[in-house]
Amino acid sequence: MIIIAAADNNNGIGNEGDLLFDIPEDKKFFKEKTYGNTVIMGRKTFESLPVKPLPGRRNIIFTHDSEFSEEGAETCRSVSELRKIISNTPDDKVFVIGGEQIYKLLSDLCDTAYITRIYSSKPADKHIMDFEENENWYIKERSELKEYQGIKFRFITFVKKQMTNLP
């Protein structure tokens, strides 16, 4: 599975149900990566979307609310249930798109992360792990520095290091 997110200098990803930044090139990047694939998100992230479900993608909503259902989307309530739902889907076709709790819950199952690093900060109440400081991840690829309305950013691909059980 693949994590995809936009994070500021403090690894903030959202505040009060909204993204921190609205950068058209980041939205384009997100769509290019996820279109035609499976996206997994929490219920709050789903409810914050401007278009529900995300078109051109298989939408899976992770929720503990047993009553929740949404036309055009699948729901799951546990990691084991999620594994069954995506068992026939290649890992490189499954994207974890948020929010904070879903990233935490599923990060161990992911081997790649596409992070739009935004070199600015805003107040945030939702965060993602710092891939640059995490010894289990390394930078595979980094785009050139970009800018939108004075906000500098770049796309960074992180890959999880292969862990081995050495004696």
C-alpha positions as CSV (number, residue, x, y, z in Angstrom):
1,M,0.0,0.0,0.0
2,I,1.0,3.6,-0.6
3,I,0.5,6.6,1.6
4,I,-0.2,9.9,-0.1
5,A,-0.4,13.2,1.7
6,A,0.6,16.9,1.7
7,A,2.4,17.9,4.9
8,D,3.8,21.2,6.1
9,N,7.1,21.9,7.9
10,N,5.6,20.5,11.1
11,N,4.1,17.5,9.4
12,G,0.7,19.1,9.7
13,I,-1.9,17.7,7.3
14,G,-5.1,19.4,8.3
15,N,-7.0,21.7,10.6
16,E,-10.6,21.6,11.6
17,G,-11.5,19.2,8.8
18,D,-9.7,21.1,6.0
19,L,-6.4,20.7,4.2
20,L,-3.8,23.3,5.2
21,F,-3.0,24.4,1.7
22,D,-4.8,24.5,-1.6
23,I,-2.1,24.0,-4.3
24,P,-3.4,23.0,-7.7
25,E,-0.3,21.1,-8.7
26,D,-0.6,19.0,-5.6
27,K,-4.2,18.2,-6.4
28,K,-3.1,17.2,-9.9
29,F,-0.4,15.0,-8.5
30,F,-2.9,13.3,-6.2
31,K,-5.3,12.7,-9.0
32,E,-2.6,11.3,-11.3
33,K,-1.4,8.9,-8.7
34,T,-4.8,7.7,-7.4
35,Y,-7.0,7.7,-10.4
36,G,-8.1,4.3,-11.5
37,N,-6.9,2.8,-8.2
38,T,-8.2,2.1,-4.7
39,V,-8.3,4.8,-2.1
40,I,-8.7,4.1,1.6
41,M,-9.8,6.8,4.0
42,G,-11.4,7.4,7.3
43,R,-15.0,8.5,7.6
44,K,-14.1,12.1,8.6
45,T,-11.8,12.4,5.5
46,F,-14.6,11.0,3.3
47,E,-17.1,13.5,4.8
48,S,-14.7,16.4,4.1
49,L,-14.4,15.6,0.4
50,P,-15.9,18.1,-2.0
51,V,-17.1,15.2,-4.3
52,K,-18.2,11.9,-2.7
53,P,-17.1,9.3,-3.5
54,L,-13.9,10.3,-5.4
55,P,-14.7,9.6,-9.0
56,G,-12.6,7.1,-11.0
57,R,-11.4,5.3,-7.9
58,R,-12.6,2.4,-5.7
59,N,-13.4,4.2,-2.4
60,I,-13.0,2.3,0.8
61,I,-14.1,4.1,4.0
62,F,-12.6,2.9,7.3
63,T,-15.1,3.5,10.2
64,H,-16.0,2.1,13.5
65,D,-19.6,3.3,13.0
66,S,-21.6,0.1,12.3
67,E,-24.5,2.2,10.8
68,F,-22.4,4.1,8.3
69,S,-22.7,3.3,4.6
70,E,-22.3,5.4,1.5
71,E,-23.5,4.6,-2.0
72,G,-20.6,4.1,-4.4
73,A,-18.2,3.3,-1.6
74,E,-17.2,0.3,0.5
75,T,-16.8,0.3,4.2
76,C,-14.7,-1.7,6.6
77,R,-14.4,-1.7,10.3
78,S,-11.1,-3.5,11.0
79,V,-7.7,-4.0,9.5
80,S,-8.5,-7.7,9.0
81,E,-11.7,-6.8,7.2
82,L,-9.7,-4.3,5.1
83,R,-7.2,-7.0,4.2
84,K,-10.0,-9.2,2.9
85,I,-11.5,-6.4,0.9
86,I,-8.2,-5.6,-0.9
87,S,-6.8,-9.1,-1.0
88,N,-7.0,-9.3,-4.8
89,T,-5.7,-5.7,-5.4
90,P,-2.0,-5.2,-6.0
91,D,-0.3,-3.1,-3.3
92,D,0.8,-0.5,-5.8
93,K,-2.8,0.1,-6.6
94,V,-4.0,0.9,-3.1
95,F,-3.5,4.4,-1.6
96,V,-4.1,5.5,2.0
97,I,-5.3,9.1,1.7
98,G,-6.0,10.0,5.4
99,G,-6.7,11.2,7.9
100,E,-4.3,11.1,10.8
101,Q,-5.7,8.0,12.5
102,I,-5.9,6.0,9.3
103,Y,-2.3,6.9,8.5
104,K,-1.2,5.7,11.9
105,L,-3.3,2.6,11.7
106,L,-2.1,1.5,8.3
107,S,1.4,2.9,8.0
108,D,3.0,-0.4,9.0
109,L,1.3,-2.0,6.0
110,C,2.6,0.5,3.6
111,D,5.9,0.4,1.7
112,T,5.8,3.7,-0.2
113,A,4.8,7.2,0.7
114,Y,4.2,10.1,-1.7
115,I,4.6,13.2,0.4
116,T,4.1,16.7,-0.9
117,R,6.4,18.6,1.4
118,I,5.2,22.2,1.8
119,Y,7.9,24.5,3.1
120,S,5.6,26.6,5.2
121,S,3.4,26.0,8.2
122,K,-0.1,26.8,9.4
123,P,-2.0,25.8,12.6
124,A,-2.8,22.1,12.4
125,D,-4.7,19.7,14.5
126,K,-3.9,16.7,12.4
127,H,-0.4,15.4,11.6
128,I,1.4,12.6,9.8
129,M,4.7,10.9,10.8
130,D,7.9,12.6,9.8
131,F,9.2,10.3,7.1
132,E,12.5,12.2,6.8
133,E,13.3,11.6,10.5
134,N,12.0,8.0,10.6
135,E,14.9,5.5,10.3
136,N,12.7,2.9,8.7
137,W,12.1,5.1,5.6
138,Y,14.5,6.6,3.0
139,I,14.1,9.1,0.2
140,K,13.9,7.4,-3.2
141,E,13.1,10.4,-5.3
142,R,12.7,14.2,-4.8
143,S,11.2,16.6,-7.4
144,E,12.8,20.0,-8.0
145,L,11.6,22.8,-5.8
146,K,8.3,24.3,-7.0
147,E,6.3,27.4,-6.0
148,Y,2.7,28.4,-5.9
149,Q,1.7,31.9,-4.7
150,G,4.8,32.2,-2.7
151,I,4.5,28.7,-1.1
152,K,7.5,26.5,-1.9
153,F,6.9,22.7,-2.1
154,R,8.2,19.5,-3.6
155,F,7.1,16.0,-4.2
156,I,9.1,13.4,-2.3
157,T,8.8,9.6,-2.7
158,F,9.8,7.6,0.4
159,V,10.3,3.9,0.5
160,K,10.3,1.7,3.6
161,K,13.6,0.0,4.3
162,Q,13.4,-3.8,4.1
163,M,13.6,-5.1,7.6
164,T,15.5,-8.3,8.2
165,N,15.5,-10.4,11.3
166,L,19.2,-10.7,11.9
167,P,20.5,-12.7,14.9
